[in-house]
Amino acid sequence: MPRFRITTKNRKNVNGIRIEPGMSVEVVTQSMSNPVVTNGGQVVADAFMRVYGIDLRRANALNTVYLDIQRIE
C-alpha cells in the first residue's frame, strides 16, 4: 500500500480556518493514484482534521493548488 506525504504550500485564512505553509500529514491508501483526487480526498481531509483540527473542505483548500503530494517509498 502506497504512503503519501501531503504538505500545504500557501498561507490561507478563510472561514475562520488558518492554514500555514509546511503543515504536513502522511496517509496510507489502497490506490496508487493521488489521494487528494481519489474518493473526494476524504483520507486527506480526515488526516488534517485529526492532526491539526482543520477542515480543508470548509477552507476550500482540498486541491493541488494548495497541497503538495509526494509519494513515499
C-alpha distances in whole Angstrom, upper triangle without the diagonal:
4,7,10,13,16,20,23,25,29,31,31,34,34,35,35,31,31,28,29,27,25,23,19,16,13,10,7,6,5,7,8,11,13,12,16,17,14,16,19,17,17,14,15,19,18,17,20,22,21,21,24,26,26,25,24,25,29,29,28,25,22,22,22,25,25,21,20,16,14,11,11,10
4,7,10,13,16,20,22,25,28,29,31,32,33,33,29,29,26,26,24,21,20,17,14,11,9,6,6,7,7,6,9,10,10,14,15,13,15,18,15,16,13,14,17,17,16,18,21,20,20,23,24,24,24,22,23,27,27,26,23,20,19,18,22,22,18,16,12,11,7,7,7
4,7,10,13,17,19,23,25,26,28,29,30,30,26,26,23,23,21,18,17,13,11,7,6,4,6,9,10,9,11,10,10,13,15,14,16,17,14,15,12,12,15,15,13,15,18,17,17,19,21,21,21,20,22,25,24,24,21,18,18,17,20,19,16,14,10,9,6,5,7
4,6,10,13,15,19,21,22,25,26,27,27,24,23,19,19,17,15,14,10,8,6,5,6,8,11,11,10,10,8,8,10,13,13,15,16,12,14,11,10,13,14,11,13,16,16,15,17,19,19,19,17,19,22,21,21,17,15,15,14,17,16,12,10,7,6,4,5,9
4,6,10,13,16,18,20,22,23,25,25,21,20,16,16,14,11,10,7,6,4,7,9,11,15,14,13,13,11,10,11,14,15,17,17,13,15,12,10,13,14,11,11,15,15,13,15,17,17,17,16,18,21,20,19,16,14,14,13,15,14,10,8,6,5,6,7,10
4,7,10,13,15,16,19,20,22,22,18,17,13,13,11,9,8,6,5,6,8,11,12,16,15,15,13,10,9,9,12,14,16,15,11,13,11,8,10,12,10,9,13,14,12,13,15,14,14,12,15,18,16,16,12,11,11,10,12,10,6,6,5,7,9,10,14
4,6,10,12,13,16,18,20,20,16,14,11,10,8,6,5,4,7,9,11,15,16,20,19,18,17,13,12,11,15,17,19,17,14,15,14,10,12,14,11,10,14,15,12,12,15,14,14,12,15,17,15,15,11,11,11,10,11,8,6,5,7,8,12,13,16
4,6,8,10,13,15,17,17,13,11,8,7,5,5,5,6,9,12,14,18,19,22,21,21,19,15,14,12,15,18,19,17,14,16,15,11,12,15,13,10,14,15,13,12,14,12,13,10,14,15,12,13,9,10,10,9,9,6,5,6,9,12,15,16,20
4,7,10,13,15,18,19,15,13,9,8,5,6,8,10,13,15,17,21,22,25,23,22,20,16,16,14,17,20,22,20,17,19,19,15,16,18,17,14,17,19,17,15,18,15,16,13,16,17,14,14,10,12,11,9,8,5,6,6,10,12,16,18,22
4,6,10,13,16,16,13,11,8,6,5,8,10,12,15,18,20,23,25,28,26,26,23,19,19,16,19,22,24,21,18,20,20,17,17,20,18,15,18,20,18,16,18,15,16,13,15,16,12,13,10,12,12,11,9,6,8,10,14,16,20,22,25
4,7,10,14,13,11,8,5,5,5,9,10,13,16,20,22,25,27,30,29,28,26,22,21,18,21,24,25,22,20,21,22,18,17,20,19,15,17,20,18,15,16,13,15,13,15,15,11,13,10,14,14,14,12,9,11,13,17,19,23,24,28
4,6,10,10,8,6,5,7,9,12,12,15,17,21,22,26,27,30,29,29,26,22,21,18,20,23,24,21,19,20,21,17,16,19,18,15,16,19,18,14,15,12,12,11,13,12,8,10,8,12,13,14,12,9,12,15,18,21,24,26,30
4,7,7,6,4,6,9,11,15,14,17,19,23,24,28,29,32,31,31,29,25,23,20,23,25,25,22,20,21,22,19,17,19,19,15,16,19,18,14,14,11,12,11,13,11,8,10,10,14,16,17,15,12,15,18,21,24,27,29,33
4,5,5,7,9,12,14,17,16,19,20,24,25,28,28,32,31,31,28,25,23,20,22,24,24,20,19,20,22,19,16,19,19,16,16,19,19,16,15,11,11,10,11,8,6,8,10,13,15,17,15,13,16,19,22,25,28,30,34
4,5,8,11,14,17,20,18,21,22,25,25,29,29,32,31,32,30,26,24,21,23,25,24,20,20,20,22,19,16,18,19,16,15,19,19,16,14,11,10,11,11,7,6,9,11,14,17,20,18,16,18,22,24,27,30,32,36
4,7,10,13,17,19,17,20,21,24,25,29,30,33,32,33,31,28,25,22,24,27,26,22,21,21,22,20,17,18,19,16,14,18,17,14,12,10,10,12,13,9,8,12,13,16,19,21,20,17,19,22,25,28,30,32,35
4,7,10,13,15,13,16,17,21,22,25,26,29,29,30,28,24,22,19,22,24,23,20,18,18,19,16,14,15,16,12,11,15,14,11,9,7,8,8,10,8,6,10,10,13,16,18,17,14,16,19,21,24,27,28,32
4,7,10,13,11,14,16,20,21,25,26,30,30,30,28,24,22,19,22,24,25,22,19,20,20,17,15,17,16,12,13,15,14,10,10,8,10,10,13,11,8,12,11,14,16,18,16,13,14,17,20,23,26,27,30
4,7,9,8,11,13,17,19,22,24,27,27,27,25,21,19,17,20,22,23,20,17,18,18,14,13,15,14,10,12,15,13,10,11,8,10,9,12,12,9,11,9,12,13,14,13,10,11,14,16,19,22,23,27
4,6,6,10,13,17,19,23,25,28,28,27,25,22,20,18,21,24,25,22,19,20,20,16,16,18,16,12,14,16,14,11,13,11,13,12,15,15,12,14,12,14,15,15,14,10,11,13,16,18,21,22,26
4,6,9,12,16,18,22,24,27,26,25,24,20,19,17,20,23,24,22,19,21,20,16,16,18,16,13,16,18,15,13,16,14,15,13,17,17,14,15,12,14,14,14,12,9,9,10,13,15,19,20,23
4,6,10,13,16,19,21,25,25,24,22,19,18,17,20,22,24,22,19,20,19,15,16,18,15,12,16,16,13,12,15,14,16,14,18,19,16,17,14,15,15,14,14,11,10,10,12,13,16,17,20
4,7,11,14,17,20,23,23,23,21,18,16,15,19,21,22,20,17,17,16,12,13,14,11,9,12,13,10,8,12,11,13,12,16,17,14,16,12,13,15,14,14,11,10,10,12,14,16,17,20
4,7,10,14,16,20,20,19,19,16,14,13,17,18,20,19,15,16,13,10,12,13,9,8,12,12,9,9,13,12,14,12,16,18,16,17,13,13,14,14,15,12,9,9,10,11,13,13,17
4,7,10,13,17,17,17,17,14,12,12,16,16,17,17,13,13,10,8,10,10,6,7,10,10,7,9,12,12,13,12,16,18,17,18,14,13,15,15,17,14,11,11,10,11,12,12,15
4,7,10,14,14,14,15,13,11,12,15,15,17,17,13,13,10,8,11,11,8,9,12,11,10,13,15,15,16,15,18,20,20,20,17,15,16,16,18,16,12,12,10,9,10,9,12
4,6,10,11,12,12,11,8,10,13,12,14,14,11,11,7,7,10,10,7,10,13,12,11,14,16,16,16,15,17,20,20,20,17,14,15,16,19,17,13,13,10,11,10,10,12
4,7,9,10,11,11,9,12,14,12,13,15,12,12,8,10,13,12,10,13,16,14,15,18,19,19,19,18,20,23,23,23,20,17,18,18,21,20,16,16,12,12,10,10,11
4,5,7,9,9,7,11,12,9,11,13,11,11,8,10,13,13,12,15,17,16,17,20,21,21,20,18,19,23,23,22,20,17,17,17,21,20,17,16,13,13,11,12,13
4,7,9,11,9,13,13,10,11,14,13,13,11,13,16,16,15,19,20,20,21,23,24,24,23,22,22,25,26,25,23,19,20,20,24,23,20,19,16,16,13,14,14
4,5,8,8,11,11,8,10,13,12,13,11,13,16,16,16,19,21,21,22,24,25,24,23,21,21,25,25,24,22,18,17,17,21,21,18,18,14,14,12,14,14
4,7,8,12,11,10,12,15,13,15,14,14,18,19,18,20,23,23,23,25,26,25,24,22,22,26,26,24,22,18,17,16,20,21,18,16,12,12,9,11,12
4,6,9,8,7,10,12,11,14,13,13,16,18,17,19,22,22,23,24,25,24,22,20,20,24,23,21,19,16,14,13,17,18,15,14,11,11,10,13,14
4,6,6,6,10,10,9,12,11,10,13,15,15,16,19,20,20,21,22,21,19,16,17,20,20,18,15,12,11,10,13,14,11,10,7,9,9,12,14
4,5,5,8,8,6,8,7,7,10,12,11,13,15,16,17,18,19,18,16,14,14,18,18,16,14,10,10,10,14,14,11,11,8,10,10,13,15
4,6,8,7,4,8,8,6,8,11,11,12,14,16,17,17,18,16,14,11,11,15,15,13,10,7,6,7,11,11,8,10,8,11,12,15,18
4,6,5,5,9,10,10,11,14,15,15,17,19,20,21,21,19,16,13,13,16,16,14,12,9,8,9,12,13,11,12,11,14,14,17,20
4,5,6,8,9,10,12,13,14,16,18,19,20,21,22,20,17,15,14,18,19,17,15,11,11,12,16,16,14,15,13,15,14,17,19
4,5,6,8,10,11,12,14,16,17,18,20,21,21,19,16,15,13,17,18,16,16,12,13,15,18,18,16,18,16,18,17,20,22
4,5,9,9,9,11,13,14,15,17,19,19,19,17,14,12,10,13,15,13,12,9,10,12,15,15,14,16,15,18,18,21,23
4,6,5,6,9,10,11,12,14,16,16,16,14,12,10,9,13,14,12,11,7,8,11,14,13,11,13,12,15,15,18,20
4,5,5,6,9,10,10,12,14,15,15,13,11,10,9,13,14,13,13,9,12,14,17,16,14,16,15,17,17,19,22
4,6,5,6,9,10,10,12,14,14,13,12,11,12,15,16,16,14,11,13,15,18,16,14,15,13,15,15,16,19
4,5,5,6,9,10,11,12,12,11,10,9,10,13,13,13,11,8,10,12,14,13,10,12,10,13,13,15,18
4,5,5,6,9,10,10,10,8,7,6,7,10,11,11,10,7,10,13,15,13,11,14,13,16,17,19,22
4,6,5,6,9,10,9,9,8,9,10,12,14,14,13,11,14,16,19,16,15,17,16,18,18,19,22
4,5,5,6,8,9,9,10,10,12,14,15,16,14,12,14,16,18,16,13,15,14,15,16,16,19
4,5,5,5,6,6,7,7,10,12,12,13,11,10,13,15,16,13,12,14,14,16,17,18,21
4,6,6,4,5,6,8,10,11,12,14,13,12,15,18,19,16,15,17,17,19,21,21,24
4,6,6,8,10,12,14,15,16,17,16,15,18,20,22,19,17,19,18,20,20,20,23
4,6,8,11,12,15,16,16,18,16,15,18,19,21,17,16,17,17,18,19,19,22
4,5,9,10,14,14,13,16,14,14,17,19,19,16,15,17,18,19,21,21,24
4,7,10,12,12,12,15,14,14,18,20,21,17,17,19,20,22,23,24,27
4,6,9,9,8,11,11,11,15,17,17,14,14,17,18,21,23,24,27
4,5,5,6,9,9,9,13,16,16,13,14,17,18,21,23,24,27
4,5,5,6,5,5,9,12,12,10,10,14,15,18,20,22,26
4,5,5,6,6,9,13,13,12,12,16,17,20,22,24,28
4,5,8,9,12,16,15,13,15,19,20,23,25,27,31
4,5,8,11,14,13,11,12,16,18,22,24,26,30
4,6,8,11,10,9,11,15,17,21,23,25,29
4,6,8,8,6,8,11,13,17,20,22,26
4,7,8,7,7,11,12,15,17,20,23
4,5,6,6,9,10,14,16,19,23
4,5,5,6,8,11,14,17,21
4,6,8,11,14,17,20,24
4,7,10,13,17,19,23
4,6,10,13,15,19
4,7,10,13,16
4,7,10,13
4,6,10
4,7
4
